Amino acid sequence: MAEQAAEKLGVDHSRIVNHVLAPPAGTFAIDHVHTFVAFSAQHLVVGRVRGRFEDVAGTIEIADDLSASTLQVTIDMASIDTKNATRDEDLRSQHYLDVEQFPVMTYRGSGMTELPGGDWQVMGELTLHGTTKVVPLTVAYGGSLTDAYGNIRVAFTARTSITRSNFGITYELQKEAGHLLVGKDIAITMDVEAIHPA
């Protein structure tokens, strides 16, 4: 088995769909060790606060027909980390994420539609803070290969932006010089590796 895995190591499993590089078909479990969900929001008018969620799980179903593909992601909201413990506790509180009442954020996506430039769009429902809204993802496919254990790995980078008030998160700590301390729009980036076992 080890020799077979070594022979396949690094093999690219990507395919070409309509002249665009696309992932192989299969069921892929998100590898939480190599997956990063980051976000940023404007701070006052001159800078940005950045953070990430440490606990991410989910499944990607890549169909032969990419339009039939599905995506399910679950994020533990208490795992938020902005490198500032005081700020993190405030974000977990009822003022913002209210993680006791809404412990997870979920995304349920379907289909992959080609965009100009080689990216893909996935449409899906984001549930956050007890509210569900349709949110599109712009997805860049990073490639696919066989790892040292014979598993097939795929990589994606997905980006979107949401307005927090659309999800009932409207609290403002204070205003300084007439500007909100925390911006209304949140940019989200997901760097995902997922595994199809050998």
C-alpha positions as a printed Julia matrix, in Angstrom:
198×3 Matrix{Float64}:
   0.0    0.0     0.0
   2.81   2.38    0.9
   4.49   1.76   -2.45
   1.22   2.39   -4.3
   0.68   5.64   -2.37
   4.23   6.73   -3.17
   3.66   6.1    -6.86
   0.52   8.3    -6.82
   2.01  11.07   -4.66
   1.49  14.45   -6.28
  -0.74  13.14   -9.09
  -3.05  15.93  -10.29
  -6.71  14.85  -10.42
  -8.09  18.07  -11.9
 -10.19  18.01  -15.05
 -11.09  20.5   -17.74
 -14.71  21.64  -17.98
 -15.56  24.09  -20.76
 -11.86  24.91  -21.11
 -11.61  25.78  -17.38
  -9.68  23.84  -14.72
 -12.13  22.11  -12.38
 -11.99  19.73   -9.41
 -12.47  15.97   -9.7
 -15.8   14.4    -8.83
 -16.18  12.86   -5.38
 -17.07  13.42   -1.74
 -14.53  15.49    0.17
 -14.41  16.13    3.91
 -13.07  19.54    4.94
  -9.68  19.18    6.61
 -10.02  21.53    9.59
  -6.26  21.51   10.19
  -5.62  23.03    6.76
  -8.76  25.15    6.45
  -8.92  28.79    7.51
 -12.0   31.0     7.74
 -10.94  34.62    8.06
 -12.94  37.83    8.27
 -12.28  41.55    8.39
 -14.32  44.63    9.22
 -13.59  48.32    9.08
 -12.37  49.92   12.29
 -13.26  53.6    12.39
 -12.35  54.9     8.92
  -8.62  54.18    8.8
  -8.05  50.51    9.52
  -9.49  47.02    9.67
  -9.98  44.44   12.4
  -9.12  40.92   11.27
  -9.85  37.55   12.78
 -10.58  33.92   12.1
 -12.65  30.98   13.26
 -10.6   28.02   14.46
 -13.25  25.26   14.4
 -14.59  24.44   10.92
 -16.17  21.26    9.57
 -18.07  20.26    6.48
 -18.45  18.26    3.3
 -18.03  19.1    -0.38
 -19.81  16.94   -2.93
 -18.32  17.5    -6.37
 -20.62  16.02   -9.0
 -19.71  14.93  -12.52
 -22.02  17.74  -13.56
 -20.64  20.67  -11.56
 -24.06  22.34  -11.41
 -25.21  19.45   -9.19
 -22.4   19.9    -6.64
 -23.17  20.74   -2.99
 -21.35  22.31   -0.06
 -22.07  22.09    3.66
 -20.0   24.03    6.19
 -20.45  24.41    9.96
 -18.43  26.91   11.99
 -18.24  27.01   15.78
 -18.81  30.68   16.59
 -17.11  30.44   19.99
 -13.86  29.62   18.17
 -13.5   33.23   17.01
  -9.99  34.62   17.42
  -8.92  38.22   16.73
  -5.73  37.99   18.83
  -7.36  40.09   21.55
  -9.1   38.19   24.35
 -11.2   41.14   25.52
 -12.46  41.85   22.02
 -13.13  38.15   21.4
 -15.29  37.9    24.52
 -17.26  40.96   23.44
 -17.79  39.47   19.98
 -19.07  36.25   21.59
 -21.51  38.18   23.77
 -25.13  39.13   23.14
 -23.87  42.4    21.65
 -22.66  40.61   18.56
 -22.6   36.86   17.84
 -24.45  35.7    20.99
 -22.76  32.31   20.85
 -24.79  30.89   23.74
 -28.0   31.23   21.76
 -26.48  30.79   18.29
 -23.48  28.47   18.69
 -22.85  27.75   15.01
 -22.89  29.44   11.63
 -23.77  27.24    8.66
 -23.53  27.51    4.9
 -25.46  25.24    2.54
 -24.44  25.77   -1.07
 -25.28  24.13   -4.37
 -24.01  24.24   -7.92
 -20.85  25.62   -9.45
 -21.3   28.18  -12.21
 -18.35  29.36  -14.27
 -17.44  33.05  -13.97
 -15.28  35.1   -16.36
 -11.61  34.68  -15.55
 -11.77  31.06  -14.45
 -13.46  31.42  -11.04
 -16.71  29.75  -10.03
 -19.83  30.94   -8.25
 -21.64  28.9    -5.62
 -25.06  30.02   -4.42
 -26.18  29.04   -0.96
 -27.89  29.89    2.31
 -25.88  31.36    5.17
 -27.42  30.98    8.62
 -25.95  33.36   11.18
 -27.35  34.73   14.42
 -30.66  32.94   13.81
 -31.18  34.46   10.36
 -30.82  32.76    6.98
 -29.99  34.69    3.82
 -28.92  33.7     0.31
 -25.22  34.55   -0.03
 -23.1   33.87   -3.14
 -19.5   32.69   -2.92
 -16.84  33.49   -5.5
 -14.62  30.42   -5.57
 -11.12  29.98   -6.97
 -10.1   26.36   -7.5
  -6.55  25.8    -6.28
  -5.91  22.32   -7.62
  -5.95  18.67   -6.61
  -3.33  16.05   -5.84
  -2.68  12.78   -4.04
  -1.06  13.18   -0.63
   1.47  10.9     1.09
  -1.33   8.69    2.46
  -2.99   8.14   -0.9
  -5.86  10.55   -0.2
  -7.04  12.9    -2.92
  -6.93  16.52   -1.76
  -8.62  19.53   -3.33
  -8.12  23.2    -2.48
 -10.36  26.22   -2.89
 -10.44  29.87   -1.86
 -13.94  31.28   -1.42
 -14.79  34.93   -0.85
 -17.92  36.86    0.01
 -19.12  39.9     1.91
 -22.14  40.29    4.17
 -23.86  43.21    5.86
 -24.14  42.31    9.53
 -27.4   44.2    10.06
 -29.04  41.77    7.58
 -28.42  39.07   10.18
 -29.67  41.07   13.14
 -26.23  42.1    14.39
 -26.76  45.82   14.83
 -25.03  46.65   18.08
 -22.49  49.48   18.01
 -20.08  49.89   20.87
 -19.91  53.65   20.41
 -19.29  56.32   17.86
 -16.03  58.15   17.71
 -15.66  61.35   15.67
 -19.01  60.49   14.08
 -17.88  57.09   12.78
 -18.81  53.56   13.82
 -16.14  51.65   15.7
 -17.2   48.46   13.92
 -18.04  48.54   10.22
 -21.36  47.37    8.81
 -19.9   45.09    6.14
 -17.88  41.97    6.9
 -15.51  40.47    4.3
 -15.12  36.69    4.6
 -12.44  34.49    3.04
 -12.29  30.71    3.3
  -9.12  28.87    2.35
 -10.23  25.25    2.2
  -8.47  21.92    1.82
 -10.72  18.87    1.62
  -9.94  15.17    1.48
 -11.34  12.18   -0.4
  -9.95   9.17    1.47
  -7.88   6.53   -0.25
